[in-house]
Amino acid sequence: MKNTIAIIGGTGRAGKFLAKSAIKKGYSVRILVRTPKKSLLNDPNITLIEGDARNPDVILSLLSGCHAVINTFGQPNKAVPLYSEITSLVIQTMKELEIKRYIGVTGGSLDIDGDKKSVLNKIGAIVFRILYAEMMEDKRKELHLLQASKLDWTLIRLPFVKENEKSKVIKEDDFDMPGFKISSRDIARFMIEQLHNPSYIGKTPFISN
């Protein structure tokens, strides 16, 4: 029996590489989509679940039979933020189904106690808090929900995401962003690697190329 992963945001920038990376590693995946994409239907290891991430029945259907959840849900910067609402629903459903492993992504500008950010990265975080105040507040709320959840969670902090960059070495750091960009492929690769890596459980690592 293959381990099965639920993916939210599976057609986004990093998401579209997640299914491929997971299947290469021998997993099956269940992907939440608003409208099914034919290109994803060609693989017997992919199950598409159609619906809205805010709908509890849809999330229950998506997570049923899964061993872990990967959340790369994304929105335009100026949209009303839904990150904490969706993560709250996912946490609640994971507990009902007794799924422990959660891996998500957030922005590198999210400040956390114990950070040792460079002056440049501190300034960047302040600018983001001013320009995208509502989104950053919601991202902070999302983190607090995970911290209180008792799940085996990891929330990965990202720099600027480059769509079509080739895969490169991934730099990791607990306290500061080690570079200014990362490829979508490498985000997916790193997330899949975390499924059975306990090093970052309950942590918020930075990654970059």
Backbone as CSV, one residue per row, in Angstrom:
resi,resn,N_x,N_y,N_z,CA_x,CA_y,CA_z,C_x,C_y,C_z
1,MET,0.854,-1.211,0.000,0.000,0.000,0.000,0.884,1.253,0.000
2,LYS,0.686,2.119,-0.983,1.488,3.352,-1.053,0.996,4.362,-0.034
3,ASN,1.928,5.120,0.530,1.529,6.271,1.335,0.902,7.315,0.422
4,THR,-0.150,7.957,0.903,-0.868,8.944,0.091,-0.767,10.316,0.738
5,ILE,-0.516,11.315,-0.092,-0.364,12.695,0.383,-1.501,13.536,-0.178
6,ALA,-2.082,14.381,0.683,-3.057,15.375,0.216,-2.311,16.663,-0.100
7,ILE,-2.613,17.248,-1.260,-1.962,18.499,-1.666,-3.018,19.580,-1.889
8,ILE,-2.843,20.696,-1.170,-3.685,21.883,-1.367,-2.815,22.915,-2.083
9,GLY,-3.327,23.511,-3.150,-2.492,24.416,-3.946,-1.659,23.649,-4.956
10,GLY,-2.174,22.514,-5.391,-1.408,21.618,-6.267,-1.267,22.076,-7.703
11,THR,-1.943,23.163,-8.070,-1.782,23.664,-9.439,-1.072,25.022,-9.443
12,GLY,-0.581,25.440,-8.276,0.133,26.717,-8.165,1.584,26.596,-8.584
13,ARG,2.353,27.634,-8.237,3.742,27.699,-8.726,4.586,26.516,-8.247
14,ALA,4.599,26.273,-6.957,5.347,25.117,-6.440,4.507,23.863,-6.565
15,GLY,3.191,24.031,-6.423,2.284,22.890,-6.383,2.370,21.992,-7.594
16,LYS,2.574,22.606,-8.771,2.542,21.774,-9.976,3.731,20.812,-10.048
17,PHE,4.791,21.096,-9.302,5.928,20.172,-9.250,5.791,19.167,-8.110
18,LEU,4.886,19.447,-7.177,4.757,18.576,-6.007,4.320,17.166,-6.376
19,ALA,3.277,17.068,-7.198,2.761,15.752,-7.564,3.851,14.927,-8.238
20,LYS,4.579,15.542,-9.180,5.646,14.825,-9.892,6.718,14.348,-8.909
21,SER,7.130,15.243,-8.007,8.177,14.892,-7.033,7.717,13.766,-6.125
22,ALA,6.448,13.840,-5.700,5.908,12.826,-4.783,5.828,11.460,-5.462
23,ILE,5.340,11.455,-6.703,5.177,10.179,-7.423,6.537,9.534,-7.691
24,LYS,7.543,10.368,-8.009,8.903,9.844,-8.203,9.411,9.133,-6.958
25,LYS,8.989,9.621,-5.800,9.424,9.032,-4.523,8.528,7.871,-4.087
26,GLY,7.530,7.524,-4.919,6.718,6.354,-4.630,5.418,6.625,-3.884
27,TYR,5.020,7.892,-3.784,3.757,8.233,-3.121,2.610,8.272,-4.122
28,SER,1.387,8.143,-3.611,0.189,8.527,-4.356,-0.237,9.900,-3.855
29,VAL,-0.935,10.673,-4.682,-1.357,12.006,-4.248,-2.832,12.247,-4.529
30,ARG,-3.434,13.018,-3.644,-4.790,13.526,-3.833,-4.664,15.042,-3.876
31,ILE,-5.121,15.653,-4.960,-4.921,17.093,-5.168,-6.267,17.811,-5.209
32,LEU,-6.361,18.888,-4.443,-7.561,19.721,-4.481,-7.460,20.693,-5.648
33,VAL,-8.482,20.689,-6.502,-8.498,21.604,-7.657,-9.867,22.280,-7.746
34,ARG,-9.871,23.513,-8.225,-11.153,24.195,-8.458,-11.812,23.647,-9.713
35,THR,-10.994,23.486,-10.753,-11.503,22.872,-11.983,-10.475,21.836,-12.419
36,PRO,-10.889,20.591,-12.649,-9.926,19.533,-12.990,-9.130,19.871,-14.249
37,LYS,-7.819,19.658,-14.182,-6.969,19.894,-15.340,-6.648,18.555,-15.993
38,LYS,-6.926,18.468,-17.264,-6.729,17.198,-17.955,-5.284,16.728,-17.855
39,SER,-4.356,17.666,-17.848,-2.935,17.289,-17.827,-2.577,16.486,-16.581
40,LEU,-3.359,16.667,-15.499,-3.068,15.948,-14.258,-3.749,14.584,-14.202
41,LEU,-4.628,14.317,-15.147,-5.430,13.096,-15.074,-4.733,11.872,-15.657
42,ASN,-3.550,12.094,-16.253,-2.908,11.006,-16.982,-2.222,9.980,-16.093
43,ASP,-2.050,10.287,-14.805,-1.279,9.408,-13.938,-2.188,8.651,-12.976
44,PRO,-2.055,7.340,-12.906,-2.924,6.555,-12.005,-2.666,6.831,-10.525
45,ASN,-1.530,7.470,-10.223,-1.203,7.782,-8.822,-1.773,9.127,-8.366
46,ILE,-2.494,9.816,-9.261,-3.073,11.121,-8.926,-4.597,11.023,-8.895
47,THR,-5.175,11.470,-7.782,-6.627,11.595,-7.678,-6.957,13.071,-7.508
48,LEU,-7.826,13.598,-8.362,-8.227,15.001,-8.261,-9.525,15.119,-7.477
49,ILE,-9.543,16.014,-6.501,-10.744,16.313,-5.731,-11.161,17.732,-6.091
50,GLU,-12.344,17.862,-6.660,-12.794,19.177,-7.124,-13.549,19.896,-6.005
51,GLY,-13.247,21.198,-5.822,-14.002,21.962,-4.836,-13.213,23.121,-4.262
52,ASP,-13.807,23.759,-3.268,-13.263,24.962,-2.641,-12.615,24.584,-1.310
53,ALA,-11.420,25.110,-1.058,-10.672,24.767,0.167,-11.365,25.260,1.434
54,ARG,-12.368,26.137,1.296,-13.089,26.621,2.489,-14.244,25.705,2.881
55,ASN,-14.513,24.699,2.060,-15.647,23.809,2.292,-15.202,22.600,3.128
56,PRO,-15.739,22.427,4.352,-15.310,21.327,5.223,-15.488,19.949,4.591
57,ASP,-16.567,19.755,3.820,-16.800,18.451,3.182,-15.739,18.145,2.130
58,VAL,-15.325,19.191,1.430,-14.291,19.028,0.401,-12.955,18.657,1.054
59,ILE,-12.602,19.340,2.136,-11.340,19.049,2.835,-11.376,17.633,3.430
60,LEU,-12.523,17.242,3.952,-12.666,15.878,4.488,-12.455,14.842,3.383
61,SER,-13.047,15.094,2.234,-12.889,14.190,1.089,-11.431,14.132,0.635
62,LEU,-10.790,15.293,0.571,-9.397,15.373,0.135,-8.473,14.585,1.067
63,LEU,-8.661,14.760,2.363,-7.730,14.192,3.347,-8.002,12.725,3.674
64,SER,-9.175,12.230,3.328,-9.519,10.839,3.662,-8.530,9.867,3.025
65,GLY,-7.993,8.976,3.839,-7.046,7.975,3.347,-5.629,8.476,3.172
66,CYS,-5.347,9.715,3.618,-3.999,10.282,3.451,-3.152,10.108,4.718
67,HIS,-1.843,10.116,4.511,-0.895,9.970,5.615,-0.245,11.304,5.991
68,ALA,-0.344,12.286,5.102,0.278,13.593,5.349,-0.409,14.632,4.480
69,VAL,-0.238,15.904,4.856,-0.848,17.012,4.115,0.238,18.022,3.750
70,ILE,0.242,18.431,2.490,1.128,19.507,2.034,0.247,20.658,1.559
71,ASN,0.484,21.831,2.135,-0.354,22.998,1.839,0.487,24.099,1.209
72,THR,0.268,24.343,-0.082,0.927,25.470,-0.756,-0.121,26.446,-1.297
73,PHE,-1.244,26.513,-0.602,-2.325,27.431,-1.002,-1.772,28.847,-1.162
74,GLY,-2.103,29.472,-2.287,-1.608,30.830,-2.532,-2.720,31.754,-3.008
75,GLN,-2.501,33.048,-2.784,-3.457,34.077,-3.235,-2.695,35.278,-3.759
76,PRO,-3.344,36.099,-4.590,-2.731,37.388,-4.937,-2.550,38.230,-3.670
77,ASN,-1.488,39.044,-3.652,-1.158,39.830,-2.448,-2.304,40.691,-1.933
78,LYS,-3.113,41.212,-2.833,-4.159,42.157,-2.414,-5.512,41.489,-2.145
79,ALA,-5.587,40.181,-2.307,-6.853,39.474,-2.030,-7.101,39.421,-0.521
80,VAL,-8.364,39.275,-0.137,-8.678,39.101,1.291,-8.044,37.778,1.736
81,PRO,-7.136,37.805,2.724,-6.380,36.594,3.055,-7.248,35.487,3.649
82,LEU,-7.015,34.275,3.164,-7.760,33.109,3.632,-6.838,32.048,4.248
83,TYR,-5.566,32.375,4.409,-4.588,31.366,4.840,-4.967,30.738,6.176
84,SER,-5.260,31.566,7.166,-5.535,31.021,8.505,-6.860,30.268,8.535
85,GLU,-7.837,30.748,7.776,-9.144,30.072,7.729,-8.994,28.652,7.170
86,ILE,-8.251,28.531,6.079,-8.078,27.224,5.439,-7.197,26.315,6.286
87,THR,-6.126,26.868,6.841,-5.244,26.056,7.692,-5.980,25.575,8.934
88,SER,-6.832,26.417,9.490,-7.634,26.018,10.654,-8.522,24.823,10.323
89,LEU,-9.152,24.868,9.167,-10.027,23.776,8.722,-9.219,22.498,8.483
90,VAL,-8.041,22.652,7.890,-7.171,21.496,7.626,-6.732,20.852,8.946
91,ILE,-6.319,21.685,9.906,-5.874,21.167,11.215,-6.999,20.372,11.874
92,GLN,-8.172,20.954,11.875,-9.341,20.318,12.498,-9.636,18.955,11.840
93,THR,-9.585,18.922,10.497,-9.871,17.688,9.754,-8.767,16.657,9.962
94,MET,-7.516,17.100,10.013,-6.399,16.186,10.276,-6.573,15.500,11.625
95,LYS,-7.012,16.264,12.618,-7.218,15.675,13.950,-8.348,14.640,13.911
96,GLU,-9.415,14.956,13.217,-10.534,14.007,13.093,-10.079,12.696,12.446
97,LEU,-9.214,12.821,11.441,-8.765,11.640,10.685,-7.461,11.043,11.246
98,GLU,-6.955,11.657,12.310,-5.720,11.199,12.973,-4.517,11.194,12.017
99,ILE,-4.411,12.274,11.234,-3.229,12.497,10.380,-2.309,13.447,11.147
100,LYS,-1.021,13.113,11.222,-0.116,13.924,12.058,0.766,14.907,11.268
101,ARG,1.189,14.521,10.062,2.244,15.304,9.390,1.659,16.378,8.491
102,TYR,2.064,17.631,8.750,1.613,18.791,7.970,2.845,19.572,7.536
103,ILE,2.910,19.905,6.248,4.004,20.731,5.730,3.396,21.868,4.926
104,GLY,3.751,23.095,5.288,3.208,24.265,4.599,4.305,25.253,4.242
105,VAL,3.909,26.313,3.538,4.855,27.366,3.168,4.300,28.722,3.595
106,THR,5.223,29.644,3.832,4.843,31.011,4.152,5.953,31.927,3.644
107,GLY,5.788,33.233,3.838,6.777,34.187,3.331,7.975,34.335,4.253
108,GLY,9.123,34.589,3.657,10.342,34.818,4.439,10.271,36.067,5.296
109,SER,9.301,36.936,5.006,9.174,38.170,5.786,8.451,37.951,7.121
110,LEU,7.936,36.736,7.354,7.292,36.437,8.635,8.364,36.379,9.720
111,ASP,8.237,37.250,10.715,9.202,37.294,11.824,8.769,36.355,12.938
112,ILE,9.746,35.634,13.490,9.480,34.677,14.570,10.518,34.882,15.663
113,ASP,10.112,34.736,16.908,11.046,34.882,18.031,12.263,33.990,17.819
114,GLY,13.433,34.572,18.019,14.672,33.811,17.849,15.341,34.018,16.504
115,ASP,14.652,34.708,15.573,15.274,35.004,14.277,16.532,35.850,14.463
116,LYS,17.463,35.657,13.520,18.680,36.492,13.509,18.841,37.039,12.096
117,LYS,17.847,37.784,11.658,17.839,38.263,10.277,18.881,39.363,10.064
118,SER,19.447,39.374,8.853,20.352,40.456,8.459,19.570,41.767,8.411
119,VAL,20.301,42.872,8.405,19.653,44.197,8.353,18.752,44.291,7.120
120,LEU,19.253,43.808,5.981,18.486,43.857,4.730,17.179,43.071,4.861
121,ASN,17.261,41.877,5.424,16.062,41.051,5.572,15.097,41.624,6.605
122,LYS,15.642,42.286,7.623,14.765,42.955,8.610,13.981,44.083,7.941
123,ILE,14.682,44.856,7.110,14.023,45.959,6.401,12.947,45.407,5.466
124,GLY,13.283,44.326,4.761,12.318,43.685,3.855,11.060,43.257,4.593
125,ALA,11.239,42.703,5.793,10.095,42.244,6.593,9.222,43.419,7.015
126,ILE,9.863,44.533,7.387,9.109,45.735,7.795,8.300,46.268,6.608
127,VAL,8.934,46.318,5.436,8.251,46.808,4.226,7.028,45.940,3.919
128,PHE,7.200,44.634,4.011,6.079,43.713,3.751,4.953,43.925,4.749
129,ARG,5.311,44.129,6.019,4.279,44.341,7.041,3.479,45.602,6.769
130,ILE,4.140,46.605,6.175,3.453,47.866,5.860,2.591,47.710,4.600
131,LEU,3.185,47.141,3.547,2.490,47.045,2.259,1.371,46.012,2.272
132,TYR,1.590,44.917,2.999,0.641,43.793,2.991,0.225,43.448,4.422
133,ALA,-0.208,44.481,5.145,-0.482,44.327,6.583,-1.499,43.226,6.864
134,GLU,-2.583,43.205,6.092,-3.650,42.237,6.347,-3.163,40.809,6.084
135,MET,-2.429,40.632,4.988,-1.913,39.311,4.661,-0.915,38.827,5.715
136,MET,-0.013,39.711,6.145,1.007,39.310,7.119,0.378,38.973,8.468
137,GLU,-0.669,39.703,8.825,-1.374,39.409,10.079,-2.035,38.029,9.995
138,ASP,-2.594,37.717,8.842,-3.238,36.413,8.655,-2.203,35.286,8.649
139,LYS,-1.041,35.542,8.051,0.049,34.561,8.050,0.531,34.301,9.486
140,ARG,0.572,35.348,10.293,0.980,35.188,11.705,-0.050,34.337,12.452
141,LYS,-1.313,34.602,12.148,-2.397,33.824,12.763,-2.277,32.346,12.375
142,GLU,-1.964,32.103,11.115,-1.776,30.737,10.624,-0.673,30.029,11.419
143,LEU,0.449,30.719,11.626,1.550,30.147,12.410,1.092,29.796,13.823
144,HIS,0.362,30.700,14.464,-0.102,30.459,15.835,-1.036,29.249,15.897
145,LEU,-1.868,29.077,14.880,-2.748,27.905,14.821,-1.928,26.611,14.764
146,LEU,-0.880,26.619,13.967,-0.028,25.430,13.854,0.718,25.172,15.166
147,GLN,1.227,26.242,15.772,1.968,26.086,17.027,1.099,25.485,18.135
148,ALA,-0.191,25.778,18.076,-1.115,25.279,19.109,-1.739,23.925,18.743
149,SER,-1.411,23.393,17.559,-2.175,22.268,17.000,-1.801,20.892,17.532
150,LYS,-0.585,20.745,18.054,-0.061,19.420,18.473,0.155,18.476,17.286
151,LEU,0.117,19.006,16.078,0.474,18.205,14.898,1.998,18.195,14.722
152,ASP,2.486,17.278,13.885,3.897,17.312,13.470,3.994,18.248,12.263
153,TRP,4.072,19.538,12.534,4.012,20.531,11.456,5.395,21.098,11.154
154,THR,5.544,21.537,9.903,6.713,22.305,9.461,6.178,23.417,8.563
155,LEU,6.599,24.660,8.825,6.172,25.792,7.996,7.430,26.406,7.387
156,ILE,7.560,26.266,6.063,8.794,26.647,5.374,8.694,28.091,4.904
157,ARG,9.703,28.890,5.271,9.697,30.313,4.880,10.491,30.501,3.581
158,LEU,9.863,31.183,2.629,10.392,31.274,1.262,10.792,32.689,0.882
159,PRO,11.821,32.825,0.010,12.128,34.117,-0.627,11.278,34.264,-1.884
160,PHE,11.739,35.070,-2.851,11.024,35.203,-4.117,11.068,33.866,-4.861
161,VAL,9.925,33.493,-5.420,9.837,32.201,-6.114,10.004,32.425,-7.611
162,LYS,10.925,31.678,-8.207,11.172,31.759,-9.646,10.538,30.550,-10.318
163,GLU,9.697,30.830,-11.314,8.904,29.765,-11.954,9.754,28.688,-12.613
164,ASN,10.534,29.094,-13.598,11.116,28.092,-14.495,12.617,27.905,-14.320
165,GLU,13.108,28.313,-13.169,14.531,28.106,-12.888,14.819,26.608,-12.802
166,LYS,16.025,26.221,-13.206,16.425,24.822,-13.062,16.686,24.521,-11.583
167,SER,16.636,23.246,-11.260,16.893,22.813,-9.893,18.349,23.093,-9.520
168,LYS,18.546,23.619,-8.312,19.900,23.930,-7.828,20.038,23.434,-6.397
169,VAL,21.196,23.684,-5.828,21.413,23.323,-4.416,20.457,24.150,-3.552
170,ILE,19.861,23.500,-2.562,18.970,24.202,-1.632,19.749,24.567,-0.378
171,LYS,19.752,25.861,-0.055,20.368,26.304,1.203,19.287,26.350,2.276
172,GLU,19.632,25.944,3.485,18.678,25.915,4.598,19.237,26.713,5.775
173,ASP,18.355,27.371,6.524,18.794,28.122,7.705,17.624,28.247,8.679
174,ASP,17.902,28.083,9.949,16.846,28.213,10.968,16.507,29.663,11.279
175,PHE,17.466,30.580,11.089,17.323,31.917,11.660,17.271,33.074,10.669
176,ASP,17.707,32.851,9.419,17.721,33.945,8.436,17.644,33.377,7.028
177,MET,17.115,34.186,6.116,16.994,33.765,4.725,18.384,33.700,4.082
178,PRO,18.798,32.508,3.597,20.167,32.382,3.077,20.360,32.878,1.644
179,GLY,19.298,33.316,0.978,19.403,33.832,-0.391,18.116,34.542,-0.763
180,PHE,18.076,35.113,-1.968,16.946,35.972,-2.340,15.902,35.302,-3.222
181,LYS,16.198,34.079,-3.722,15.207,33.437,-4.590,15.315,31.924,-4.482
182,ILE,14.265,31.255,-4.958,14.271,29.794,-5.025,13.377,29.358,-6.182
183,SER,13.726,28.234,-6.800,12.911,27.734,-7.914,11.725,26.940,-7.379
184,SER,10.635,26.963,-8.125,9.438,26.193,-7.762,9.765,24.713,-7.596
185,ARG,10.631,24.202,-8.476,11.007,22.783,-8.428,11.651,22.434,-7.095
186,ASP,12.512,23.349,-6.624,13.250,23.059,-5.391,12.371,23.171,-4.151
187,ILE,11.363,24.039,-4.195,10.392,24.084,-3.087,9.695,22.726,-2.996
188,ALA,9.237,22.230,-4.142,8.540,20.937,-4.178,9.454,19.825,-3.673
189,ARG,10.683,19.810,-4.153,11.636,18.764,-3.756,11.878,18.791,-2.249
190,PHE,12.063,19.981,-1.708,12.326,20.126,-0.270,11.122,19.669,0.557
191,MET,9.930,20.040,0.105,8.716,19.659,0.849,8.547,18.146,0.898
192,ILE,8.771,17.486,-0.233,8.637,16.023,-0.271,9.695,15.378,0.639
193,GLU,10.899,15.950,0.645,11.962,15.411,1.518,11.576,15.493,2.997
194,GLN,10.765,16.474,3.345,10.398,16.656,4.762,9.382,15.631,5.263
195,LEU,8.736,14.919,4.350,7.676,13.989,4.771,8.174,12.979,5.799
196,HIS,9.419,12.538,5.632,9.967,11.563,6.585,11.238,12.077,7.250
197,ASN,11.385,13.390,7.266,12.543,13.986,7.942,12.038,14.732,9.174
198,PRO,12.368,14.255,10.374,11.844,14.889,11.594,12.593,16.160,12.014
199,SER,13.667,16.525,11.288,14.540,17.626,11.741,13.791,18.941,11.943
200,TYR,12.814,19.213,11.094,12.138,20.511,11.147,10.717,20.428,11.712
201,ILE,10.378,19.357,12.409,9.048,19.286,13.022,8.937,20.375,14.096
202,GLY,7.836,21.137,14.012,7.622,22.238,14.956,8.520,23.437,14.683
203,LYS,9.070,23.517,13.453,10.020,24.602,13.121,9.604,25.332,11.844
204,THR,10.281,26.460,11.628,9.964,27.338,10.490,11.240,27.659,9.708
205,PRO,11.838,26.657,9.050,13.104,26.893,8.360,12.969,27.832,7.166
206,PHE,14.059,28.581,6.916,14.175,29.352,5.671,14.869,28.473,4.638
207,ILE,14.444,28.560,3.360,15.206,27.908,2.291,15.357,28.873,1.115
208,SER,16.449,28.663,0.361,16.664,29.430,-0.874,17.643,28.660,-1.735
209,ASN,17.870,29.139,-2.955,18.933,28.571,-3.801,20.222,29.332,-3.532
